[in-house]
Amino acid sequence: DSLELIKSFTIESDVLDVQFSPDGLLLAFSRSGSSSETNTIQIIDVLTLQLTSKHYGSNSQPDMIQWSPDGDLLALPNSNNGIDLLRVADMEVERTLNGKHNTRITCISFSSLGSYILTGDESGRLVMWSSQGNPTDKEWDLDSEIKGCSFDSADEQFAVLTVEGQLTTWSFAGGS
């Protein structure tokens, strides 16, 4: 097996995150803006290796992006210390998840079945949301900034990592 370069793209500003869609047919990336240009989410068609016309301008620096398991939505932090769920088909906001965080979002994770979303922030708050965008009664306050969060593939547990190196896991019966 050889590793060969398929194609290279030149991006005019700092790339903050890059994520393949669950089916591998699209590649989303977020890039920082400038004083004259907004931060942007853009999509590359992997089959044609072309930058598509699909893009979304954001007032908040989109440090991370996360695909929904079905590939229909992209989640990204917004300027209200929450997240926007974008429909990939037209790159419009379908739902906004706000009101539970007081600091910048630092992690986003969809459950494998897409029924739940975890969000974590700089203050150490972790919130579980329903896929409809409503907060559940599941919230945790950890001791330091959350660096990462993730559901397992069976939706039986999730893990959270803080910048202080605290890795915690919880059991979760959200699969069926």
Secondary structure by P-SEA (a helix, b strand, c coil): cbbbbcbbbbbccccccccccccccbbbbbbbbccccccbbbbbcccccccccbbbbbccccccccccccccbbbbbccccbbbbbcccccccccccccccccccccccccccccbbbbbcccbbbbbbccccccccbbbbcccccccccccccccbbbbbccccbbbbbbbcccc
